[in-house]
Amino acid sequence: MRRHFIGLTIAITFLLSCAQFDRSELDNLDGEVRVIGHAGSGFTSWWPFNTIPANSLASIQKALENGAEGIEVDVHMTQDHQFILYHDNKLDSKTGLHGCPSQYPLDSLEGEPYRLDFPFQFFGTHSLLSLEGLLHYLKSLEEFPELHLDLRNHSACHDEEWDALWEIEMIRKLGLSIPHWGIPKEKLLLITYSKAMLEEAIELKVNARLSFEIVGELENGVVWAKRNGIEVLTIKPKLIDAAKVKDLHEAGFEIITFGAKSRSGNRQLLELNPDAIQTNNVKALKDLLGKN
């Protein structure tokens, strides 16, 4: 009986620790963490139960309604050099189309229904959203939120040589388009792991903040970013800990990390002391920060 009581006490203590976070413990650039909806409200899942596909208008609206200060979306360039929001490399994964976004003009993609797995298809219909459509919606809001564009420069339908040309075309098209959007530079962040895209963006003086996404070896990525004047790093959480983030802050970098759909997962991201989190569960992260 005593063992059961001790076990129950430990379990309750663990659950309570997962449910709490002391904001005074934050050790980042300004003592605040910006809450960014990851692909809107994350991806369809059983737990927490989310029936809305990533990057859809409903997903973005839900994130903002839940108090996100910004959103992150995945952006592909279409065959006619326009932009569509979609996460995966191939359309087959979430739509009735085949191939890659780069093989279709925008008119053939915008409004295409998402094809969802069981049981998510029974909870409403959603369709692919263009970047132009997203901007139109965001400009209708009382305040334009922070907008992170994750640039999907790789195409599973072409070879590396094609990709290398395509990604430069993509950043050049964005460079020409951004001035017409009328978005303050501090509100717009372009994220990519492609050094070539970032070098081209710097050369073009693109009117947006730039972030190097580090998905592999950390140290070399940091050295390259510092040498090229990149001040924002987007880093997979498994590549960092609080000590590494502290070193990066001291080196002058702003740190963004992402993922986590549970309350405990978001708490673990907070313990890394980033400056912004792209979260799959805005409500949980807001609750942990006491911002609701």
C-alpha positions in Angstrom: 0.0 0.0 0.0 2.8 2.4 0.9 4.6 1.6 -2.4 1.3 2.4 -4.3 1.0 5.7 -2.4 4.6 6.7 -3.2 4.1 5.7 -6.8 0.9 7.8 -7.0 2.7 10.8 -5.4 5.5 10.6 -7.9 3.1 10.4 -10.8 1.1 13.4 -9.6 4.3 15.4 -9.0 5.4 14.6 -12.5 2.1 15.6 -14.1 2.1 18.9 -12.2 5.6 19.7 -13.2 4.6 19.1 -16.9 1.6 21.4 -16.4 3.6 24.4 -15.0 6.2 26.7 -16.3 7.8 29.7 -14.5 8.3 32.5 -17.0 10.8 34.1 -14.7 13.1 31.2 -15.5 13.3 32.2 -19.1 16.9 33.1 -20.2 16.6 34.4 -23.7 17.0 37.7 -25.5 14.1 39.7 -23.9 12.4 37.4 -21.4 9.5 36.7 -23.7 8.7 33.8 -26.1 6.8 34.6 -29.2 4.1 32.1 -29.9 4.0 31.1 -33.6 1.4 28.7 -35.0 3.3 25.9 -36.8 1.7 25.5 -40.3 -1.3 27.2 -38.6 -2.5 24.8 -35.9 -0.2 22.0 -36.7 -1.1 18.7 -38.4 -4.0 16.4 -38.2 -3.6 14.1 -35.2 -5.5 11.9 -32.8 -3.9 13.5 -29.7 -4.5 16.3 -29.2 -7.4 15.7 -31.6 -7.0 18.0 -34.6 -9.1 17.5 -37.7 -7.8 20.5 -39.6 -5.0 20.1 -42.2 -1.8 22.1 -41.9 -1.5 25.3 -43.9 -5.3 25.5 -44.6 -7.1 28.7 -43.9 -9.1 27.1 -41.1 -5.9 26.0 -39.4 -4.4 29.5 -39.6 -7.6 31.1 -38.3 -7.7 28.7 -35.4 -4.1 29.4 -34.4 -4.8 33.2 -34.4 -8.1 32.7 -32.6 -6.2 30.8 -29.9 -3.8 33.7 -29.4 -0.8 33.0 -31.7 1.2 36.1 -32.2 2.3 34.9 -35.6 2.1 31.9 -38.0 4.5 29.8 -39.9 3.4 28.3 -43.3 5.1 26.2 -45.9 5.5 27.8 -49.3 6.1 26.1 -52.7 6.5 28.0 -56.0 4.2 26.8 -58.7 4.9 26.2 -62.4 3.8 29.7 -63.3 6.0 31.3 -60.5 3.2 31.9 -58.0 3.0 30.6 -54.5 0.9 27.9 -52.8 0.9 26.7 -49.2 1.6 23.0 -48.8 3.9 21.1 -46.5 4.9 17.9 -48.3 7.0 17.5 -51.3 4.4 15.6 -53.3 0.8 16.4 -53.8 -0.1 12.7 -53.6 0.2 12.7 -49.8 -2.7 15.0 -49.0 -4.6 15.7 -52.3 -6.1 13.8 -55.2 -3.4 15.2 -57.5 -0.1 13.5 -58.4 3.4 15.0 -58.6 4.8 18.2 -57.2 3.5 21.7 -56.8 6.2 22.9 -59.2 4.5 20.9 -62.0 1.1 22.8 -61.8 0.0 26.4 -62.4 -1.5 28.1 -59.4 -5.0 27.9 -60.9 -4.8 24.1 -60.8 -3.8 24.0 -57.2 -5.6 26.8 -55.4 -8.9 25.4 -54.0 -7.9 21.8 -54.6 -9.5 19.8 -51.7 -7.3 18.2 -49.1 -7.7 14.4 -49.0 -7.6 13.4 -45.3 -7.3 10.1 -43.6 -9.9 8.5 -41.4 -11.6 9.9 -39.4 -10.5 13.5 -40.2 -12.4 13.6 -43.5 -15.7 13.5 -41.7 -15.1 16.8 -39.9 -15.3 19.3 -42.7 -13.7 20.0 -46.1 -10.6 22.1 -46.6 -8.6 23.2 -49.7 -5.2 24.4 -50.7 -4.6 28.1 -50.0 -2.4 30.4 -52.1 0.0 32.7 -50.4 -1.9 35.6 -52.0 -5.1 34.3 -50.4 -3.3 34.1 -47.0 -2.0 37.7 -47.3 -5.5 38.9 -48.2 -6.9 37.3 -45.1 -4.1 38.6 -42.8 -4.5 42.1 -44.1 -8.2 42.0 -43.1 -7.2 41.6 -39.4 -6.9 44.4 -37.0 -3.2 43.8 -36.7 -1.0 41.9 -39.1 0.7 39.0 -37.3 4.3 37.9 -37.6 4.6 35.7 -40.7 7.2 33.0 -41.1 7.5 31.6 -44.6 9.2 28.2 -44.7 10.5 28.0 -48.3 10.1 24.6 -49.8 12.8 24.7 -52.4 13.3 21.0 -52.9 11.2 19.1 -55.5 10.9 15.3 -55.3 10.0 15.3 -59.0 13.3 16.7 -60.3 17.0 16.3 -59.8 19.5 18.3 -57.8 20.5 20.4 -60.8 16.9 21.4 -61.5 16.5 22.2 -57.8 19.5 24.5 -57.7 18.1 26.6 -60.5 14.5 26.5 -59.2 15.4 27.8 -55.7 17.2 30.8 -57.1 14.2 31.6 -59.3 12.0 31.2 -56.2 13.9 33.7 -54.0 14.2 36.2 -56.9 10.4 36.0 -57.4 9.9 36.5 -53.7 12.3 39.5 -53.8 10.2 41.1 -56.5 6.9 40.3 -54.9 7.6 41.3 -51.2 7.7 45.1 -51.9 4.1 44.9 -53.3 2.8 43.1 -50.1 3.3 46.2 -48.0 4.4 44.1 -44.9 6.8 45.7 -42.5 10.2 44.0 -42.6 10.1 43.1 -38.9 6.8 41.1 -39.5 8.2 38.9 -42.3 10.7 36.1 -41.9 12.0 33.9 -44.7 13.3 30.5 -43.5 15.4 28.0 -45.5 18.2 25.5 -45.0 19.5 26.5 -48.5 22.6 28.6 -48.3 22.3 29.5 -51.9 18.8 31.0 -51.4 20.0 33.0 -48.4 23.1 34.3 -50.3 20.9 35.3 -53.2 18.4 37.0 -50.8 21.3 39.0 -49.2 22.6 40.0 -52.6 19.1 41.2 -53.6 18.5 43.0 -50.3 15.2 41.2 -49.9 12.9 43.3 -47.7 12.4 40.6 -45.0 14.3 39.1 -42.1 16.2 35.9 -43.0 16.6 32.7 -41.0 19.0 29.8 -41.6 17.3 26.6 -40.7 19.9 24.2 -39.2 18.8 20.6 -39.7 22.1 18.8 -39.5 25.5 19.6 -37.9 25.1 22.6 -35.7 28.6 24.1 -35.3 29.3 24.5 -39.1 25.9 26.0 -39.6 26.4 28.6 -37.0 29.8 29.5 -38.4 28.3 29.9 -41.9 25.4 32.0 -40.6 27.8 34.3 -38.6 30.0 34.8 -41.6 27.1 35.8 -43.8 25.4 38.1 -41.3 22.4 35.9 -40.7 21.0 36.8 -37.2 18.1 34.4 -36.9 18.5 30.6 -36.6 15.7 28.1 -36.8 16.9 24.9 -35.2 15.5 21.4 -34.6 15.1 21.0 -30.9 17.0 17.7 -30.8 20.1 19.7 -31.9 20.2 22.1 -29.0 20.0 22.3 -25.2 19.8 25.4 -22.9 23.5 25.7 -22.7 24.0 25.7 -26.5 21.2 28.3 -26.9 22.8 30.5 -24.2 26.1 30.4 -26.3 24.1 31.3 -29.4 22.4 34.2 -27.7 25.8 35.5 -26.5 27.0 35.2 -30.1 24.2 37.5 -31.2 21.7 35.1 -32.6 17.9 35.0 -32.2 16.8 31.4 -31.8 13.6 29.8 -33.1 12.6 26.1 -32.6 9.5 24.2 -33.5 7.2 21.2 -33.1 5.6 19.9 -29.9 1.9 19.3 -29.8 1.5 18.2 -26.1 1.7 20.5 -23.1 4.8 18.6 -21.8 6.4 18.9 -25.2 5.9 22.6 -25.3 7.3 22.9 -21.8 10.4 21.1 -23.0 10.8 23.6 -25.8 10.4 26.5 -23.4 13.2 25.0 -21.2 15.6 25.5 -24.2 15.1 29.3 -23.8 14.3 30.1 -27.4 13.0 33.5 -28.5 10.1 32.1 -30.6 8.4 28.7 -30.8 6.6 27.4 -33.8 4.1 25.2 -31.9 1.5 22.7 -33.0 -0.6 23.5 -30.0 -0.9 27.3 -29.5 -3.4 27.0 -26.6 -1.0 24.7 -24.6 2.0 27.0 -25.1 -0.1 30.1 -24.3 -1.3 28.5 -21.1 2.2 27.5 -20.0 3.3 31.1 -20.6 0.3 32.5 -18.7 -0.8 34.5 -21.7 -4.4 33.3 -21.9 
